[in-house]
Amino acid sequence: MAKAYFKKAKEGEKVYGLVFGKGKISKVFESGHYKLLIEFKNGYEVPYTIEGIPGWGSFDTQTVFYRDDINLSPYDFSAVEKVLTPKKIIKLREKNELEIRLPSGVWTSCTKCAKEYMEEMLERENFHLFRKTKKEKKVKKSKK
């Protein structure tokens, strides 16, 4: 079982979500599956478990942290290098090679993101929020 990260959570505490960015705990629930309700600066309100797993999208790991606890250096916030066409977005999505930029600025696989969010960004023609999945570059070992 995952760690009870928000066991001592209090209303008003500042948090940072990898999906929606800065926010604060607006409600703490004593019973039920979801322990907290977090209100983000962009207006979203999302319920979270005691482990920090959201009731949004297909995430199975913690995506929200106390602001002072999180280290954002391992996450990709880079700018999009090439704006994709709608046709290319559909093709990459079918191949599971498409990433979307979340409201926090972090890039993630479209398979983890809620379909409603992705469809809304496509309908609004926010094509700059999509990119082809970056491949891990293999480091060549030099011969000694």
C-alpha positions as a printed NumPy array, in Angstrom:
array([[  0.   ,   0.   ,   0.   ],
       [  1.197,   3.51 ,  -0.796],
       [  2.305,   5.967,   1.871],
       [ -0.415,   8.09 ,   3.507],
       [  1.243,  11.354,   2.397],
       [ -1.713,  13.583,   3.325],
       [ -2.53 ,  11.903,   6.65 ],
       [ -2.237,  15.235,   8.543],
       [ -3.586,  17.502,   5.779],
       [ -5.302,  20.745,   6.782],
       [ -7.505,  23.131,   4.854],
       [ -5.604,  26.069,   3.361],
       [ -2.244,  24.277,   2.999],
       [ -0.411,  25.094,  -0.233],
       [  0.227,  22.255,  -2.68 ],
       [  1.622,  21.735,  -6.183],
       [ -0.006,  19.309,  -8.596],
       [  1.849,  17.888, -11.566],
       [ -1.375,  18.106, -13.555],
       [ -2.832,  21.515, -12.612],
       [  0.048,  23.397, -10.932],
       [ -0.323,  25.57 ,  -7.806],
       [ -3.26 ,  25.066,  -5.506],
       [ -4.466,  24.761,  -1.942],
       [ -6.414,  22.217,   0.054],
       [-10.004,  23.471,   0.159],
       [-11.63 ,  20.555,   2.036],
       [-10.469,  17.565,   4.091],
       [-12.8  ,  14.57 ,   4.396],
       [-12.695,  12.175,   7.354],
       [-14.302,   9.235,   5.54 ],
       [-14.587,   7.977,   1.982],
       [-12.152,   7.064,  -0.782],
       [-11.038,  10.642,  -1.392],
       [ -9.387,  12.432,   1.543],
       [ -9.039,  15.969,   0.123],
       [-10.434,  18.392,  -2.357],
       [ -7.832,  20.68 ,  -3.889],
       [ -8.661,  23.964,  -5.606],
       [ -6.086,  24.999,  -8.204],
       [ -5.258,  28.53 ,  -9.36 ],
       [ -6.729,  27.815, -12.8  ],
       [-10.132,  27.069, -11.242],
       [-10.105,  23.272, -11.299],
       [-11.227,  21.422,  -8.177],
       [-10.02 ,  17.829,  -7.965],
       [-10.491,  15.165,  -5.279],
       [ -7.393,  13.232,  -4.135],
       [ -6.788,  10.123,  -2.066],
       [ -4.708,  10.203,   1.11 ],
       [ -1.744,   9.083,  -1.068],
       [ -2.114,  12.074,  -3.428],
       [ -3.634,  10.146,  -6.343],
       [ -6.213,  12.196,  -8.29 ],
       [ -9.774,  11.344,  -9.167],
       [ -9.018,  12.666, -12.669],
       [ -7.366,  10.908, -15.601],
       [ -5.697,   7.477, -15.443],
       [ -2.993,   8.218, -12.906],
       [ -2.027,   5.477, -10.461],
       [  0.775,   7.371,  -8.721],
       [  0.956,  10.485,  -6.579],
       [  0.58 ,  13.69 ,  -8.595],
       [  0.141,  16.313,  -5.849],
       [  2.605,  17.327,  -3.141],
       [  3.044,  19.96 ,  -0.463],
       [  4.731,  22.893,  -2.241],
       [  7.822,  22.796,  -0.042],
       [  8.338,  19.05 ,  -0.632],
       [  8.418,  18.814,  -4.412],
       [ 11.5  ,  18.858,  -6.621],
       [ 10.434,  19.718, -10.177],
       [ 13.829,  19.14 , -11.834],
       [ 13.058,  15.607, -13.144],
       [  9.94 ,  16.814, -15.02 ],
       [  9.889,  18.065, -18.605],
       [  8.581,  21.632, -18.948],
       [ 10.31 ,  22.312, -22.287],
       [  8.637,  24.333, -25.019],
       [  7.128,  22.591, -27.999],
       [  9.631,  22.376, -30.86 ],
       [  7.171,  21.907, -33.717],
       [  3.418,  22.535, -33.818],
       [  1.731,  19.391, -35.121],
       [ -1.07 ,  19.316, -37.66 ],
       [ -4.422,  17.802, -36.648],
       [ -3.755,  14.875, -39.009],
       [ -0.36 ,  14.178, -37.377],
       [ -1.897,  14.414, -33.88 ],
       [ -4.491,  11.762, -34.786],
       [ -1.85 ,   9.496, -36.323],
       [  0.455,   9.748, -33.263],
       [ -2.487,   9.196, -30.923],
       [ -3.381,   5.949, -32.72 ],
       [  0.238,   4.769, -32.295],
       [  0.318,   5.816, -28.585],
       [  3.196,   8.174, -29.401],
       [  1.456,  11.419, -28.437],
       [  2.13 ,  13.621, -25.41 ],
       [  0.031,  16.509, -24.129],
       [  1.056,  19.492, -22.046],
       [ -0.956,  19.605, -18.838],
       [ -2.124,  22.911, -17.323],
       [  0.868,  22.762, -14.922],
       [  3.24 ,  22.815, -17.913],
       [  4.399,  19.192, -17.511],
       [  4.346,  16.905, -20.554],
       [  2.651,  13.498, -20.146],
       [  1.443,  10.634, -22.295],
       [ -2.041,  11.147, -23.715],
       [ -2.976,   7.698, -22.407],
       [ -2.719,   9.046, -18.811],
       [ -4.691,  12.215, -19.463],
       [ -8.479,  12.442, -19.268],
       [ -9.966,  12.08 , -22.753],
       [-12.257,  15.073, -22.149],
       [ -9.275,  17.388, -21.605],
       [ -7.519,  16.134, -24.732],
       [-10.677,  16.448, -26.867],
       [-11.294,  19.973, -25.548],
       [ -7.752,  21.056, -26.494],
       [ -8.224,  19.62 , -29.986],
       [-11.604,  21.329, -30.429],
       [-10.091,  24.651, -29.354],
       [ -7.296,  24.055, -31.909],
       [ -4.602,  24.211, -29.202],
       [ -2.266,  22.115, -31.336],
       [  0.778,  23.636, -29.621],
       [ -0.111,  21.527, -26.551],
       [  0.709,  18.268, -28.368],
       [  4.009,  16.705, -29.358],
       [  5.458,  13.39 , -30.436],
       [  6.705,  11.298, -27.501],
       [ 10.379,  11.958, -26.915],
       [ 12.539,   8.848, -27.126],
       [ 15.144,   8.239, -24.465],
       [ 18.553,   8.865, -25.977],
       [ 20.875,   5.919, -25.53 ],
       [ 24.32 ,   6.876, -24.327],
       [ 27.062,   5.15 , -26.293],
       [ 29.798,   3.684, -24.189],
       [ 33.254,   4.546, -25.408],
       [ 35.832,   1.782, -25.782],
       [ 38.822,   2.017, -23.526]])
